[in-house]
Amino acid sequence: MNKKKLGLTSKIFIGMILGILFGLLLSKVPSGYLKDTILLGGILKILGSGFITAIKMLVVPLVFISLVCGASAMSDIKKLGRIGVKTLGFYLCTTALAVTIALIIAKVVNPGVGIDMSNIVTSDPTIGEKQSLVDIILAMIPSNPIASLASGEMLQIIVFAILTGVAISIIGEKGQPVKALFESFNEVCMKMVSIVMLIAPYGVFALISNTFATIGFSAMWSLAKYMFVVLFALLIQGTVVYSGLLKLFSGLKLKPFYKKYAKVAAVTFSTSSSNASLPVTIEAMEEIGVHNSVASFTLPLGATINMDGTAIMQGAACIFISQIYGIDLGISQLLTIVLTATLASIGTAGVPGVGMITLSMVLTSVGLPLEGIGIIMGIDRILDMCRTTINVMGDCACTLVVSKQENELDLDKYYSEKELAK
């Protein structure tokens, strides 16, 4: 009988649990050559720092290439006109709103207050000087895109990537060879992500061990508060925000939507993938009365660029990591997080785990230590399942709003006989 192999998620979770136990055990060991040099300064540092460095290696090429591919695939916007503008506007606004909600809740809850990891930062994190909104917007335009890529200036990379993708789309047939090349590069990048993630369980074990060996059990309470912030923000986004937008822009009753979405949620929650659930999502929206011409455009586009749940995680994680490292974020840095997380959602692939890569981009944009990723990575799978469900719910809400406004929604299908009888 063949034994079932453990999946990556299970291995990461096991690595987290073993890291907690080993770290707590190590915290009771007196300082000495074995603990400080061999374990903390040697084996654990190589595994943990090596994993973080491998993530850093992928950030710039992954974000740039993914964004070029996403932007170059938006040629349908010209054909669909108003639908394209409304869809893009809805997605970008809800993503910006999502990360703002997460930042507000995190600032109220203060999930990282109570533990201090500033003494184990491997490098001095730098926060940019206070900038006005005008300066932030102007700083997004790269004067030298090659230098921006080399130095990891993420907002500038995002702008240049989108411009490149749009230009490829506009020139049409002549741009197809370049588009195909970037799509091939994108496949290579995604495979590299998969390869790096193979060492994630060992990296998480080392980072978590180091954390608990240094600060002990107090990290558990902060992790619990971080999870609460993310889940509460996701709940607000999925109920208050989407319900309000559906009512405001379509006037539809909410019960049929949430009842039908339960079928989609079962797939998104189990797969943690917007792309994997796409066939079920399109089928559910057509069953509820959305015309195929709308659903076949808004839902695939949403699976590519609409990542409200991921943006919530990134906002909460930035506050959490800044607090555990004792770094104050000003208004300009918070605004940079909103802008970066919103724009990063365009380049976030709809597959499990890539949110951690784009989180490193958001952290880099405000100078926060990437080592903080290792602390939250062990519990991220649970949150990933929840935020993917919210990501796709936003796609469906947008699809209903657009189809209703464009008279492409069959109200007889939307309201079942039972609903109409009420």
Residue pairs with C-beta under 8 A, 6 or more apart in sequence:
6 14
8 197
8 198
8 200
8 201
8 353
9 352
9 381
11 200
11 201
12 200
12 201
12 204
12 377
12 378
12 381
13 378
13 381
14 201
15 200
15 201
15 202
15 203
15 204
15 205
15 208
15 378
16 204
16 205
16 208
16 377
16 378
16 379
17 378
18 205
19 204
19 205
19 206
19 207
19 208
19 209
19 211
19 212
19 378
20 208
20 209
20 212
20 220
22 205
22 209
22 212
22 213
23 208
23 209
23 210
23 211
23 212
23 213
23 214
24 212
24 213
24 216
24 217
26 35
26 39
26 40
26 209
26 212
26 213
27 212
27 213
27 214
27 216
29 35
35 213
39 213
40 210
40 213
40 214
43 206
44 206
44 209
44 210
45 206
45 210
46 206
47 199
47 202
47 203
47 205
47 206
48 203
48 206
48 207
48 210
48 371
48 374
49 122
49 371
50 199
50 203
51 196
51 199
51 200
51 202
51 203
51 204
51 206
51 207
51 374
52 203
52 207
52 370
52 371
52 373
52 374
54 196
54 199
54 203
55 196
55 356
55 357
55 360
55 370
55 373
56 360
56 370
57 196
58 189
58 192
58 193
58 196
58 357
59 152
59 357
59 360
59 361
59 364
60 149
60 152
60 157
61 185
61 189
62 189
62 190
62 192
62 193
62 347
62 354
62 357
63 154
63 157
63 158
63 161
63 344
63 347
63 358
63 361
64 149
64 157
64 160
64 161
65 161
65 182
65 185
65 186
65 189
66 186
66 189
66 347
66 348
66 349
67 157
67 158
67 161
67 162
67 165
67 346
67 347
68 161
68 164
68 165
68 168
68 182
69 165
69 179
69 182
69 183
69 186
70 165
70 304
70 305
70 346
70 347
71 161
71 162
71 163
71 164
71 165
71 166
71 168
71 169
71 346
72 164
72 165
72 166
72 168
72 169
72 175
72 179
72 182
73 165
73 169
73 304
74 84
74 165
74 166
74 169
74 301
75 169
75 172
76 84
76 297
76 301
77 84
77 85
77 88
78 84
80 297
82 406
83 294
83 297
83 298
83 402
83 406
84 297
86 401
86 402
86 405
87 297
87 298
87 301
87 302
87 398
87 402
88 301
88 305
90 245
90 398
90 401
90 402
91 301
91 302
91 305
91 306
91 345
91 394
91 398
92 342
94 237
94 241
94 242
94 245
94 306
94 308
94 394
94 398
95 306
95 307
95 308
95 311
95 341
95 342
95 345
96 311
96 338
96 342
97 237
97 241
97 308
98 233
98 237
98 241
98 308
98 309
98 311
98 312
98 315
99 311
99 312
99 314
99 315
99 337
99 338
99 341
99 342
100 315
100 338
101 233
101 236
101 237
101 241
101 312
101 315
102 229
102 230
102 233
102 311
102 312
102 313
102 314
102 315
102 316
102 319
103 315
103 316
103 318
103 319
103 334
103 337
103 338
105 229
105 232
105 233
105 236
105 316
106 229
106 315
106 316
106 319
106 320
107 319
109 225
109 228
109 229
110 225
110 319
110 323
111 222
111 225
111 226
111 228
111 229
111 316
111 319
111 320
111 323
112 222
112 225
112 226
112 319
112 320
112 321
112 322
112 323
112 324
113 222
113 323
114 218
114 221
114 222
115 215
115 218
115 219
115 222
115 324
116 215
116 324
116 326
117 211
117 214
117 215
117 324
117 325
117 326
117 372
118 325
118 326
118 327
119 214
120 210
120 214
120 371
121 325
121 369
121 371
122 369
122 371
123 369
125 325
125 327
125 367
125 368
125 369
126 367
127 327
127 328
127 329
127 330
127 333
127 366
127 367
128 332
128 333
128 336
128 366
128 367
130 330
130 331
130 332
131 139
131 332
132 332
133 335
136 332
136 335
136 336
136 339
139 155
139 156
140 155
140 156
140 158
140 159
140 339
141 156
141 159
142 148
142 153
142 156
142 157
142 159
142 160
145 156
145 157
145 160
147 153
148 156
148 157
148 160
149 157
149 160
152 364
154 340
154 344
154 361
154 362
154 364
154 365
155 336
155 339
155 340
155 343
155 365
158 340
158 343
158 344
158 346
158 347
161 347
162 343
162 346
167 175
168 175
168 178
168 179
168 182
169 175
169 179
190 349
190 351
193 353
193 354
193 357
197 353
200 377
203 374
203 377
204 374
204 377
204 378
206 374
207 371
207 374
207 375
207 377
208 374
208 375
208 378
211 219
211 374
211 375
212 219
219 375
222 320
222 324
223 375
223 376
223 379
226 316
226 317
226 320
226 376
226 379
227 379
227 382
227 383
229 316
229 319
229 320
230 312
230 313
230 316
230 383
230 386
230 387
231 383
231 386
233 312
233 315
233 316
234 309
234 312
234 386
234 387
234 390
237 308
237 309
237 312
237 390
237 394
238 389
238 390
238 393
242 393
242 394
242 397
243 254
245 397
245 401
246 252
246 254
246 257
246 397
246 400
246 401
247 254
249 401
249 404
249 405
250 400
250 401
250 404
250 405
251 404
252 400
252 404
252 414
253 415
253 419
255 419
256 288
256 414
256 415
256 416
256 419
257 288
257 396
257 397
257 400
260 284
260 287
260 288
261 284
261 393
261 396
263 280
263 284
264 277
264 280
264 281
264 284
264 392
264 393
264 396
265 389
265 392
265 393
267 276
267 277
267 280
267 281
268 274
268 277
268 385
268 388
268 389
268 391
268 392
269 385
269 386
269 388
269 389
270 385
271 277
271 352
271 388
272 352
272 353
272 381
272 384
272 385
272 388
273 350
273 351
273 352
273 388
274 302
274 303
274 307
274 350
274 388
274 391
274 392
274 395
275 303
275 349
275 350
275 351
276 350
276 351
277 388
277 392
278 299
278 300
278 303
278 350
281 299
281 303
281 392
281 395
281 396
282 292
282 295
282 296
282 299
284 396
285 295
285 299
285 396
285 399
285 400
286 292
286 295
287 413
288 400
288 413
288 414
289 403
289 409
289 410
289 411
289 412
289 413
289 414
290 399
290 400
290 403
290 408
290 409
290 410
291 403
291 408
291 409
291 410
293 408
294 399
294 402
294 403
294 406
294 408
295 399
295 403
298 395
298 398
298 399
298 402
299 395
299 396
299 399
302 391
302 392
302 394
302 395
302 398
302 399
303 350
303 392
303 395
304 346
304 350
305 345
305 346
306 345
306 391
306 394
306 395
306 398
307 344
307 345
307 348
307 355
307 391
308 345
308 387
308 390
308 391
308 394
309 386
309 387
309 388
309 389
309 390
309 391
309 394
310 341
310 345
310 348
310 355
310 358
310 387
310 391
311 341
311 342
311 344
311 345
312 387
312 390
313 355
313 359
313 380
313 383
313 387
314 337
314 341
314 344
314 355
314 358
314 359
314 362
315 337
315 338
315 341
317 359
317 362
317 363
317 372
317 373
317 376
318 329
318 337
318 362
318 363
318 366
318 368
319 329
320 372
320 376
321 363
321 368
321 369
321 372
321 373
321 375
321 376
322 328
322 329
322 366
322 368
324 372
324 375
325 368
325 369
325 372
327 367
327 368
329 337
329 366
333 366
336 365
336 366
337 362
337 365
337 366
340 361
340 362
340 365
340 366
341 362
344 358
344 361
344 362
347 358
348 354
348 355
348 358
350 391
352 381
352 384
352 388
353 384
355 380
355 384
355 387
356 373
356 377
356 380
359 373
360 370
360 373
363 369
363 370
363 372
363 373
364 370
400 409
402 408
403 409
